[in-house]
Amino acid sequence: MPGAVNDTGLTILPIDIPHVITAAEPEPDTRDPFDRLLLAQCQVEGLQLVTIDRALVGHRLAFKF
């Protein structure tokens, strides 16, 4: 499986301490801790979250299609 990920050009982003201690701003409507972690990672790394999750698509850190 790691070879398949490498072949796509994608990079696995590890969860680091700054991701865990950061609260995504604005606070998302979802109470799902994994959703909050994904948004915090995006905020720390300067990325946008690509998602179709209705709870997250309106967030400022979500990629707009």
Phi, psi and omega in degrees: 000317179303325178297321179296320178295315179298323180295334180278345183087004178280155177240134175282125180264114180288157175273119180244168183306315179302328178292325184282326184267357180266137174258125179296135178247132354288162179299128181289157179291335183285147175260001181292118183297330179291320176300316180296322178294317178301315179294321178296319176300316179298317180297312182295320186270355181070037182247174173241145180272124175268116185207156171245007179295118183301335180285344186240341188299334180273356183288148182296339179270358180272141178291132179264121179280000000 
